[in-house]
């Protein structure tokens, strides 16, 4: 497992690096070929291709069990060369080592184990997508379509630093707001200008006021830009908005208030436009999800380990699968932490027991 993990960590695979994401995919395709596991490649012109590997079911169910994961990372090209895979004091390091290349390695080995053993209780499918870190713009319909047909989904995002799995996640909406004003010379014709930057400043204050920590709703304007020159009243400004929420009703309320901010103008003569650039659905645990967690927790207990469910504000593809009604459990991958940073790490010792727990839970779905 470590040998395969080292190979894929040492390949750059940022979301917009199609060649790199596909190179990681090719390494997994070679693994599946070596194991005699059939694969399907769904081509993508913009992002990495989607890979689906399947082991037949020995039982009577035709509804598949899905092991979900993404190959893309948040890191730029060259990051793997700057800080390649290494291990020290029981931990592995490198770009994407926990989020989530270790989870992909785990899924591949679980499939290989079932393939050698004659199959799973139902068809077992590993789905490896390519654009999760940017909201799964092309992966989402493939994920949702498979989840609608599936019996259960295990999403192999990294286990929490506590060793727990994730039973609830916030949803997220990622937006771009533009504000339009009127240019004028800031010295000679100041009064003829309409400042888009001034209006955007008012809107940012109003947007941040939508945050309700007790409810779990946050609005963050993380990027701003605008203007033409320092001596011009700004005719244009923009910002990037991140909304996080707990339930669909929370989303509806927050979006209604964001639209109200868009429609109003503190600076007369300005207008604004809002575009949704990407979105994740929340992972809300239903009865099927609760039962899936119990199966997994019992499997961990039989391996001599305890595990609980956690809620997180981070988003993942598991929200899509849960939102279409498929029982879903997230963060069943090997344990790690500090994702999206140079300090990202993986607890090496967790690789095998986390794979065993998923394999046992799959067996008990019969």
C-alpha positions in Angstrom: 0.0 0.0 0.0 2.8 2.4 0.9 4.6 1.7 -2.4 1.5 2.6 -4.4 0.8 5.6 -2.3 4.4 6.9 -2.8 4.0 6.6 -6.6 0.7 8.6 -6.8 1.7 11.2 -4.2 4.8 12.0 -6.3 2.6 12.8 -9.3 1.3 16.4 -9.4 -2.5 16.3 -9.8 -4.0 19.7 -9.2 -7.6 20.0 -10.2 -6.8 22.0 -13.4 -3.8 19.7 -14.3 -5.6 17.2 -16.5 -2.4 15.5 -17.5 -1.4 15.0 -13.9 -4.8 13.8 -12.7 -4.9 11.4 -15.6 -1.4 10.2 -14.8 -2.5 9.3 -11.3 -5.5 7.5 -12.9 -3.3 5.5 -15.2 -1.3 4.2 -12.2 -4.5 3.0 -10.7 -5.7 1.5 -14.0 -2.4 -0.5 -14.1 -3.1 -1.7 -10.6 -6.5 -2.9 -11.5 -5.3 -4.6 -14.7 -2.6 -6.4 -12.6 -5.4 -7.6 -10.3 -7.7 -8.7 -13.1 -10.4 -6.1 -12.2 -12.4 -4.6 -15.1 -12.4 -0.9 -15.5 -14.3 1.8 -17.4 -12.9 5.2 -18.2 -15.3 8.1 -18.7 -13.4 10.7 -20.8 -13.4 14.4 -19.8 -12.2 17.2 -22.1 -11.5 19.7 -19.3 -10.6 17.9 -16.2 -9.2 14.4 -15.5 -11.1 11.4 -16.8 -13.3 9.5 -14.4 -12.4 5.9 -13.6 -14.8 3.2 -12.5 -13.5 -0.3 -11.4 -15.9 -3.1 -10.5 -15.8 -6.4 -8.8 -18.8 -8.7 -9.3 -21.2 -9.5 -6.6 -21.3 -13.1 -5.3 -24.6 -12.4 -3.5 -28.1 -11.8 -4.9 -28.2 -8.0 -4.9 -27.6 -6.1 -8.1 -27.5 -2.7 -6.4 -23.8 -1.8 -6.1 -21.8 -0.8 -3.1 -19.7 2.3 -4.0 -16.2 3.2 -2.7 -15.8 6.9 -3.6 -12.8 9.0 -4.0 -11.1 11.9 -5.9 -7.7 12.0 -7.5 -7.2 15.8 -7.7 -5.5 18.0 -5.1 -5.3 21.7 -4.3 -1.5 22.0 -5.0 0.2 23.6 -7.9 2.4 21.9 -10.5 5.8 21.3 -9.1 4.7 20.7 -5.5 5.5 17.0 -5.7 9.1 17.7 -6.7 9.4 20.3 -4.0 8.3 18.0 -1.2 8.0 14.4 -2.4 6.6 11.6 -0.4 8.4 10.7 2.8 7.8 9.0 6.1 9.0 9.9 9.5 8.0 8.8 13.0 5.0 6.8 11.8 3.6 9.5 9.5 3.7 9.9 5.7 4.0 13.4 4.1 3.5 14.8 0.6 0.9 16.7 -1.4 -2.5 14.9 -1.2 -1.1 12.1 0.9 -4.2 12.1 3.1 -6.6 14.1 1.0 -7.1 11.8 -0.5 -4.6 9.6 -2.3 -4.4 7.2 0.7 -8.1 6.7 0.5 -7.8 5.8 -3.1 -5.1 3.3 -2.4 -7.3 1.8 0.4 -10.2 1.5 -2.0 -8.1 -0.2 -4.6 -6.8 -2.8 -2.1 -10.3 -3.5 -0.8 -11.5 -4.2 -4.3 -8.4 -6.4 -4.9 -9.1 -8.4 -1.7 -12.7 -9.0 -2.7 -11.7 -9.9 -6.2 -9.4 -12.6 -4.9 -12.1 -13.9 -2.6 -14.7 -14.4 -5.2 -16.7 -11.2 -5.0 -18.6 -9.0 -2.5 -22.3 -9.4 -1.3 -23.2 -7.0 -4.2 -21.3 -5.5 -7.1 -18.4 -3.4 -5.6 -17.6 -0.3 -7.5 -14.6 2.1 -6.9 -15.4 5.5 -8.5 -12.3 7.8 -8.9 -13.3 11.3 -9.9 -11.1 14.2 -10.9 -12.5 17.6 -9.8 -13.8 17.4 -6.2 -11.5 20.2 -4.9 -13.2 22.7 -7.2 -16.8 21.5 -6.5 -17.1 18.5 -8.8 -18.4 20.5 -11.8 -18.2 17.5 -14.1 -18.0 14.7 -11.5 -21.3 15.5 -9.8 -23.7 14.1 -12.3 -21.7 10.9 -12.6 -21.6 10.6 -8.8 -25.3 11.2 -8.4 -26.3 8.9 -11.2 -24.3 6.0 -9.6 -25.5 6.8 -6.1 -29.2 6.6 -7.2 -28.6 3.0 -8.2 -26.4 2.1 -5.2 -27.1 0.3 -2.0 -24.5 2.3 0.0 -21.6 4.7 -0.4 -18.3 4.7 1.6 -16.5 8.0 0.8 -12.8 7.5 1.6 -11.9 11.0 2.6 -9.3 11.0 5.4 -10.4 9.9 8.8 -10.4 12.7 11.3 -7.2 13.3 13.4 -9.3 11.8 16.3 -9.7 8.6 14.3 -13.4 9.2 13.8 -15.5 9.2 10.6 -17.8 11.9 9.4 -21.5 11.5 9.7 -22.5 15.1 8.8 -21.1 17.8 6.6 -22.1 21.4 5.7 -23.1 22.2 2.3 -21.4 25.0 0.4 -22.2 27.5 -2.3 -19.3 29.3 -4.1 -20.2 32.6 -5.8 -18.8 35.5 -7.8 -20.4 38.9 -7.4 -19.7 41.8 -9.7 -20.6 45.4 -9.0 -20.9 48.1 -11.7 -20.5 51.8 -11.3 -19.3 54.7 -13.5 -15.7 55.8 -14.2 -14.7 59.5 -13.7 -11.4 61.3 -13.0 -11.0 61.3 -9.3 -9.7 64.9 -9.2 -11.3 66.7 -12.1 -14.7 65.1 -12.3 -15.1 63.2 -9.0 -18.8 64.0 -8.6 -19.6 62.4 -12.0 -18.3 59.0 -10.9 -20.1 56.2 -9.2 -17.8 54.0 -7.2 -18.3 50.3 -7.6 -15.7 49.7 -4.9 -17.6 51.8 -2.4 -20.8 49.8 -3.1 -18.9 46.5 -2.8 -17.6 47.6 0.6 -21.2 48.1 1.8 -22.2 44.8 0.3 -19.4 42.9 2.0 -20.4 44.2 5.4 -24.0 43.2 4.7 -22.9 39.8 3.4 -20.8 39.0 6.5 -23.8 40.0 8.7 -25.7 37.0 7.3 -23.3 34.7 9.3 -25.1 33.0 12.1 -22.7 30.9 14.1 -25.3 29.4 16.3 -27.2 28.1 13.3 -24.0 27.0 11.6 -24.3 29.4 8.7 -21.2 31.4 7.6 -20.7 33.8 4.7 -17.1 34.7 3.9 -15.9 37.1 1.2 -12.5 35.6 0.6 -11.3 37.6 -2.5 -11.9 41.1 -3.7 -10.6 43.2 -6.6 -11.7 46.1 -8.7 -11.0 49.5 -10.1 -9.3 50.9 -13.1 -6.5 53.1 -11.7 -5.8 55.0 -8.4 -7.0 58.3 -9.9 -10.2 56.9 -11.4 -13.5 56.5 -9.6 -13.9 52.7 -9.8 -16.4 51.6 -12.5 -16.1 47.9 -11.5 -15.4 45.6 -8.6 -15.8 42.0 -7.7 -15.6 39.5 -4.9 -15.7 35.8 -4.3 -18.2 34.5 -1.7 -18.2 31.3 0.3 -21.5 30.2 1.9 -21.6 27.3 4.3 -24.8 25.9 5.8 -26.1 22.8 7.7 -29.5 22.0 6.2 -31.3 22.8 2.8 -33.6 25.2 4.7 -30.5 27.1 5.9 -29.3 27.4 2.3 -32.7 28.8 1.2 -32.7 31.4 3.9 -29.1 32.5 3.4 -29.5 32.7 -0.4 -32.6 34.8 0.0 -30.7 37.3 2.1 -27.7 37.3 -0.3 -30.1 38.0 -3.2 -31.5 40.9 -1.1 -28.0 42.4 -0.7 -27.5 42.0 -4.4 -30.7 43.8 -5.3 -30.2 46.8 -3.0 -27.7 49.6 -3.5 -26.3 51.9 -0.9 -24.4 53.9 -3.6 -27.0 55.2 -6.0 -26.3 54.3 -9.7 -24.6 51.0 -9.0 -25.8 47.6 -10.0 -24.6 44.1 -9.3 -24.6 40.5 -10.7 -24.2 37.2 -8.9 -23.0 34.0 -10.4 -22.9 30.6 -8.6 -19.6 29.0 -9.6 -19.9 25.7 -7.7 -21.9 24.0 -5.0 -21.7 21.1 -2.6 -24.8 19.5 -1.0 -24.8 18.9 2.8 -24.3 15.4 4.2 -27.4 15.0 6.4 -27.5 11.6 8.1 -30.7 9.7 7.5 -31.8 6.3 8.8 -29.8 4.5 6.1 -26.8 6.5 7.0 -27.2 5.7 10.7 -27.4 2.0 10.0 -24.3 2.2 7.7 -22.4 3.9 10.5 -23.5 1.2 13.0 -22.1 -1.5 10.7 -18.8 0.3 10.4 -18.6 1.1 14.1 -19.2 -2.6 14.9 -16.6 -3.7 12.4 -14.1 -1.3 14.0 -15.0 -2.7 17.5 -14.3 -6.2 16.3 -10.9 -5.0 15.2 -10.3 -3.7 18.7 -10.8 -0.1 17.9 -13.4 2.5 18.8 -14.8 5.1 16.4 -17.5 7.8 16.6 -19.1 10.0 14.1 -18.2 13.7 13.7 -19.7 16.7 12.1 -17.5 19.0 10.0 -17.9 22.3 8.1 -15.9 21.0 5.2 -17.7 19.9 2.0 -17.2 16.7 0.0 -18.8 14.5 -2.7 -20.6 12.5 0.0 -23.1 15.3 0.2 -24.2 14.6 -3.4 -24.7 10.9 -2.7 -26.6 11.4 0.6 -28.8 14.1 -1.1 -30.1 11.6 -3.7 -31.1 9.2 -0.9 -28.2 6.8 -0.8 -27.0 5.7 2.6 -23.6 7.3 2.9 -20.7 7.3 5.4 -17.8 9.7 4.9 -14.1 9.9 6.0 -13.6 6.2 6.2 -10.2 6.6 4.7 -6.9 6.3 6.6 -6.4 8.8 9.3 -4.7 12.1 8.5 -4.7 15.8 9.2 -3.7 19.3 8.1 -5.0 18.8 4.6 -4.4 21.6 2.0 -1.2 22.6 3.8 2.5 21.8 3.5 2.1 20.0 6.9 -0.5 17.5 5.6 0.2 14.1 7.1 -1.1 10.5 7.1 -0.9 8.1 10.1 0.7 5.1 8.4 -0.5 2.7 11.0 -4.1 3.4 10.1 -3.8 2.2 6.4 -4.5 -1.5 7.1 -7.2 -1.3 9.9 -9.2 1.3 8.0 -9.2 -1.0 5.0 -10.2 -3.9 7.1 -13.1 -2.0 8.7 -14.5 -1.0 5.3 -14.1 -4.6 4.0 -15.9 -6.0 7.1 -18.7 -3.4 6.8 -19.2 -4.3 3.2 -19.4 -8.0 4.1 -22.1 -7.3 6.7 -24.2 -5.4 4.2 -25.4 -8.8 3.1 
